[in-house]
């Protein structure tokens, strides 16, 4: 087992999941070697996804500050063709975005057919930061869970494959990562006073994450809890889960491309060569 999938109806307490878990008989070196193979396979599948042009893929990454969202993108998706992969980060909304419903800006960023896109933070900020910081009344954010589920069902009905990863790190691990940034001048640009301020609300965020996982993990758009204290294991776990999800489509894509190729060859036979 690499990762924990939350099934619809599951009760979730994050204290029951070890953020330092590293699997069975897996070490850092072998994980790096395995990740190289998985990235190569993912590159091949991405090309087929783009060429077949029937499905799209959306990866949602959520987690506390320093949990490794940027690192996941950099290491797991390193070999993808940028023509078929986009990354969207949802920060504080603009006034124009606030003038619309909370999903308006998100829907515009969803992947089109053939594309594999990543949400680095996402529409779930509207039941996390908004909730913890009390930016809207409780009645407002409570209604958003159902809106999110309906939104994601609309995407999956339109052949979007959705995988949602919650990067689970411990309170102590986050502290060590924040301190490491302070001591690394080359990464000082990542520092923000809000990172330390957010630690004061750690219990509130954990409760908000638990409710998010329980209320918005559906068969067509599941949440996965990723043990993320160890970056090397986090990367391997996400790559492994992503490929397990995409492999069943490979035969379908191959058949589609083979048929299309035969049709083009038949057309070429009827086309005079100058």
N, C-alpha and C positions, 0 to 999 in steps of 0.2 A: 504494500500500500504506500502510495506517495502522498496522497492528498485526501481530504475528507469532503465528500459531497453531501450537501444538505438536501434532503428529500422533503417534498411538500408535506406539511404537518409535523415535521420534526420539532422537538423542543431543543433550543440551543442555549448552552451556558459556555461562554468562551473559556472559563476557568477549567472546563473539562477537556480542553484541547491544548496539548503541549506545543508552544511555539518553537521549542528547541528540538522537536522531533526530527530525526534524520533517517528514518527508514530502517530496514534490516539489511545488514551486510553491505552497506553502501558507504564508501569513504569519499573524501573530497576529490582525490585524483581520478578515481574511476568515474565519478559524477561528471567531471570535466570532459573526459573522453566520450562518455555516453552522450553528453549534450552536443558535442561536435557532430555525431552521427544523426542525432535528432534534428539539428538545424539544417543539415543537408537534405534530409527527407522532407522537412517542412518547406524548404525552398522549391522542391519538385512539386509538392502538392499545391503550393501557392500558384505556380505557373499553370497547373491544370485548372485550378479554380478560376483563374482569370480567363483562360482560353474557353472553357466550357460556358462560362457566363450565365449560370443558372442560380447559383447561391451567392450570398455574401457572408462574411464572418465579422462578428463584433466581439471584441474582448473588452471587458469592463474590469478595471483595476481600482480597488478601493483599499484604504488602510490608513492608519495614523501617519503623521509626519515621520519621515525616515524609514517607513516600512519597506521601501524598495520598489516603488512603482517605476521610477525612471530607470533603475538598474535592470528591472525585468525586461523592459522594452529594449534596452541596449544589448543585453546578453542573449535573450531568447529569440529575438526577431532580427538579429544581426545580419543574417544572410538573405533576408527577403528583398525582392525587387521593389524599390521605392515607388515605382510607377503604379503598383497595386496595393500600396499600404499607406495609410494616413494615421496620424496620431492627433487626437484632440484633447486639450486640457480645459476643463471647465472651472474657471476661477470666478471671482466676484462678478456678478452680472452687470452689464451696462444698463443705462437708463432705458434704452430701446428694448432690451430684453426684459426688463422689469415691467414694461408696458404690456407685455403679452403673458400668456399662461406659462408656467414654469418649464414646460416641455418644449416650448416653441424653439428655443435655441438648440435644443438637443436633437430634435427631429431633423433639422437642417444638416446636421453633421453625421447622420447615419450612413452606413456604407451602401453604395450601389452594387449592382450585380457584378461579381467577379473580384470585388475588393475585400481586403482584410484590414479592418480598421481597429484602432485602439482608443478607448476612452480612459485617459489618465485623470482620475476623478470623473464624476459623471452626474447624471440626473439624481443619483442617490445623495448628493450633497444637500438636496432639498428635504431629506428626512434625517440628516445628520447634523451638519453645521447649523442649519436653520433651526432645528429642534433644540440642540444643546444651548445655543446662544439666544434662544427665545426671540427670534427675529419676526416670527409670525405667531398668531394664536395657535394653541394646540389643535383646535378643530380643523385648522387649515392643513397642518402637516399630517394629521391623522388620515385625512382624505386622500393624501397623495400616494399612499401605498397601493390602493386600488387603481388609481390613475396610472401608476408605473406598470403594474401588472397588465393592464389593458394595452398600454403602449407597447410593451415588449411582445405581447401576443400578436399585435398588428404587424410587428417586424417579422416574427417567426412565420406568420401566415404568408408573408411575402418572401419566404425562403432565406431569411437571415438566420444564420447559426449563431446563437448567443452563448458565450461562456463568461461567467462572472467570478472573479477571483478576489477574495478578501485576504489580504496579506497580514497575517497574524503574528505580531511581535509582542514581547513582554515589556512591561513598564521599565524594568531595569535595562533591557537591551536598547530601548529608545534613548534612555539617558546617556548610555555609553556612546551611541552614535552622534547625539547632539554635542557631547563633549569632544568627540573626535573631530567634528567639523570645526569647532572653535580652535583646535590646535593645528589644523591643517589650513595654512593661509591660501593655498590654491583652491580650496573649496569653501572659503569664507563667504563667497557670494551666495551660497545656499542658505546661510543663516538668516533667521527671522525671529524677532522677539516673540512673535505669536506662537512659535513652536514650543517655547518654554511655557508660555501662558496657557496653551492648550492642555498641558500636563495637569493643571489644576482641575480640569474637567474630565480627567481620565475615566472615573467610574460612570459618568453620564454618557461619555462616548461609547464605552463598552456596552452599556444598556441599549443605546441607539443602534449599534452594530448588531447586537443580538436580535432586536426586533426586525431590523432590515433583513437579516438572514432567514428568520422564521416566516416573515410575512411575504417575502418576495422571491422565494426559491420555488420555481415551478418546473414541471418536467421539461417544458420546451425552453426554459431559460434558467438553468440551475445555478445556485451559488456553490462555490468551492472554498473551503477554509484551507489556506496554505500556511503551513508552519514556516515562518520567515525569519527566525532568529539567525539562521545560517544561510547566507546569500546563495551559496553554491547549491544547496538543497532546494531552496525556493525556485531557482531557475530550472533545475532538472524536473521538479514536480510539475511546474506549469507547462513546460515543453512536452512532457510525457502526456499530460491530460489533453492538451491541445491536439496532439497527433492521434491519440486514441479516439477523439471525437471526429477528426477529419478522415481517417483511414477508410471508414465504411463508404465514403463517397468516391473513393479512388476508382473503383471498377465502373461506376456510373459515368464518371468523367472520361475515363479511357474509352468506353464504348461510344460515347457521344463524339469524341474527337476523332475516333477511328471512322465512324460513319461519315462525319463531315469531310474527312480527308478523302475517302473514297468518292464522295460526290464531287469534290473539286477535281480529282483525277479524271473522272468521267467527263467533266466539263472541258478539261484541258485537251482530251482526245478529240473533242469536236471543234476545238479552236485552232485555226490555221497558225502554224509557226512561221514567222517571217524571218 
